[in-house]
Amino acid sequence: MSDTVDTVTHAPPPTHEEPDPKRWLALAVIAVAQLMVILDSSIVNIALPSAQKALHITNADRQWMVTAYTLSFGSLLLLGGRIADYAGRKRIFIIGLLGFAGASALGGLAVNAPMLFGARALQGAFGALLAPAALSLITVTFTEVKERSTAFGVYGAIAGGGAAIGLIMGGILTQYASWRWCLFVNVPIAVVTALAALPIVRESRAHGNTSYDIPGTATVTGGLVALVYGFTLAAQDGWTSNHTLFFLGIAAVLLVSFVVIEVNSANPLLPMRILLDRNRGGSYLSALMVGSGLLGMFLFLTYYFQSVLGYSALKAGFAFLPFSMGIIVAAGAASKFLPRFGPRFMMVGGFGAAAVGLLWLSRITPSTSYVAHVLPAELLISLGMGTAFVPMSSTALFRVNPHDAGVASATLNTSQQIGGSLGTALLNTLAASATVTYIATHAHTKANVVAAQVHGYSVGFLVGAGFLAVAALSALFLVNATKADLADVGGVSGEVVLA
C-alpha cells in the first residue's frame, strides 16, 4: 500500500523567483525516499510468515505487524503534514528519514513480538512526517506548471512501480538472508538519502497561523488504537468479554470526543467542511472501505501462498506481481476514460468488479490451483481497483477550497490507511475465530488443520468483498459529480496505490 499524500494546504503562493537550479537533483532525492517507504510496505507483507514463526507470534496478534504501522501512519498523517509546513519541510523530511531508519533497525533487531510491533508503530509515526514533507517539497520546488506535472508523474511512477519491486526484494531477502533484512534494508537507504538532502533540497516553511490540534490528534489516535485492540481481544476472549467491551467502549468515547473537538476547534486537524460535501464524503468512505477490504486480502493471500501452497518467499512475491501490474495498467487507462464516463460509473464498476474478485477468492480450498483460480481473481480485483482509484482521487478534491486542497488530499490517504488498520484487525479476528470453530467441529488431523486455516481465509475474503460492495454503494448514492464537473477540481491530486 502507498503512503502518498499531498500537503499543500499552507504552501506559499507561487513567486517569480528563479527556479531552484538543483530542483531535479532534489526530485531524485525525494523519489528515493518515496521508493523506500513503498518498498517497506510490500517487503514486509512477504516477510510476515517468517517473522511470525521466528518470534512465536499468535494468529490473533500477527495482524499487528501490519496495523501497528498503518494505524500510526494514518492517525498521525494530517498532523505530520502540519508539522512539516510549520517547522520546515526539509528539516522534517530529514528527521523523518533518520527516524524511519532508526525504527527499521529496531524492528530488524526485535527479539519478541512487542518490540517488533513497537518498531513498526515508530516507522508509521516517522512515515507520517516523511511522506507529506516529501510531497510538499515537490510542490514548492517546482513552481512551473509543466515541470511540476513531470515531477509528480515521476513521483507517481515510483509509487506504482515500487510496490512490485518490493514484492520481489522481500522474497529474495526473506528466502536468501532473513526476514530481518526486510527491515534492515531501509537503514542505508534512509541515511544516504538524508545526507544527500542536506546540500541539495531547499528549505521552506509556512507562515501565519501555526497552531496544532493536539487534543484532536490525541483523541483520534487513542480511539483508533483502542478500537483495533478491542478487535484483537475479540479473537482471544470473544466479542462479549469484559475486556473486549471495555476497549470498544473507550474507542467509542474517544472517537466521539474527536468529532466534538473538531467541530469546536478554531484550527481543527480535520475540518468537518472537508467531509460534508457529498462527493468528497463518498470518496473518503470508499477509501475507508477499500483499505478495510484489501489489506486483509494481502495478509491472507501471503499466508495462503506460503503456509498452504508451500511457496517460497520469492515465489510468493512473484505470485503477487500480477496484482501490482493490473493496478498500474488499469489506472493508466482510467485516466483517459474518466473525462468520457465520469467518476460515478467508473467507481461503481471498479469497486463492484473488485468485490466479485474477492468473492471468487473466498471459494479457495487447500488444493486450489493458482493459475485457474487465484490468478484470475487477483487480476479482476486489481483491474477493478485501478479503474476506481483515479476517479476516487479526483472526487476527493471536488470543488475544494484551494486553502483546503492539502488536507482534502491527505484525508483520502488517511481514510485508506485507517481503513486498512481497522479492516485488517477485524478480518484477522474473524478469520482466527472461524479457524478455531472449524477445528472444534472436525477431527484434529493435519488435513483438517490446513482446511481450517483456509476456511478462516475464506471468511476474511468474504467479509472483505462486503467492504468493497459498500464502497461501490457509497459511490453510487453519494458521488453525483459529472464528467464536466471534474474540470472544476483544483490542486494536485493525491496518488493512491495499494501495496
C-alpha positions, 0 to 999 in steps of 0.5 A: 500500500502507498503512503502518498499524500499531498500537503499543500494546504499552507504552501506559499503562493507561487513567486517569480523567483528563479527556479531552484537550479538543483530542483531535479537533483532534489526530485531524485532525492525525494523519489528515493525516499518515496521508493523506500517507504513503498518498498517497506510496505510490500517487503514486509507483507512477504516477510510476515510468515517468517517473522511470525514463526521466528518470534512465536507470534499468535494468529490473533496478534500477527495482524499487528505487524501490519496495523501497528504501522498503518494505524500510526501512519494514518492517525498521525498523517494530517498532523505530520503534514502540519508539522512539516509546513510549520517547522520546515519541510526539509528539516522534517523530511530529514528527521523523518528519514533518520527516524524511519531508519532508526525504527527499521533497525529496531524492528530488524533487531526485535527479539519478541513480538512487542518490540517488533510491533513497537518498531513498526508503530515508530516507522508509521509515526516517522512515515507520517512526517516523511511522506507529506514533507516529501510531497510538499517539497515537490510542490514548492520546488517546482513552481512551473506548471509543466515541470511540476506535472513531470515531477509528480508523474515521476513521483507517481511512477515510483509509487506504482512501480515500487510496490512490485519491486518490493514484492520481489526484494522481500522474497529474495531477502526473506528466502536468501538472508532473513526476514530481518533484512526486510527491515534492515534494508531501509537503514542505508537507504534512509541515511544516504538519502538524508545526507544527500538532502542536506546540500541539495533540497531547499528549505521552506516553511509556512507562515501565519497561523501555526497552531496544532490540534493536539487534543484532536490528534490525541483523541483520534489516535487513542480511539483508533488504537483502542478500537483495533485492540478491542478487535484483537481481544475479540479473537482471544476472549470473544466479542462479549468479554469484559475486556473486549467491551471495555476497549470498544467502549473507550474507542467509542468515547474517544472517537466521539470526543474527536468529532466534538473537538473538531467541530469546536476547534478554531484550527481543527486537524480535520475540518468537518467542511472537508467531509460534508460535501457529498462527493468528497464524503463518498470518496473518503468512505470508499477509501475507508472501505477499500483499505478495510477490504484489501489489506486483509486480502494481502495478509491472507493471500501471503499466508495462503501462498506460503503456509498452504501452497508451500511457496517460497518467499520469492515465489510468493512475491512473484505470485503477487506481481500480477496484482501490482501490474493490473493496478498500474495498467488499469489506472493508466487507462482510467485516466483517459476514460474518466473525462468520457464516463465520469467518476460515478460509473467508473467507481461503481464498476471498479469497486463492484468488479473488485468485490466479485474478485474477492468473492471468487477468492473466498471459494479457495480450498487447500488444493486450489490451483493458482493459475485457474483460480487465484490468478484470475481473481487477483487480476479482476480485483486489481483491474477493478481497483485501478479503474476506481482509484483515479476517479476516487482521487479526483472526487476527493478534491471536488470543488475544494477550497484551494486553502483546503486542497492539502488536507482534502488530499491527505484525508483520502490517504488517511481514510485508506490507511485507517481503513486498512488498520481497522479492516485488517484487525477485524478480518484477522479476528474473524478469520482466527475465530472461524479457524478455531470453530472449524477445528472444534467441529472436525477431527484434529488431523493435519488435513483438517488443520490446513482446511481450517486455516483456509476456511478462516481465509475464506471468511476474511475474503468474504467479509472483505468483498462486503467492504468493497460492495459498500464502497461501490454503494457509497459511490453510487448514492453519494458521488453525483459529480459529472464528467464536466464537473471534474474540470472544476477540481483544483490542486494536485491530486493525491496518488493512491496505490495499494501495496 
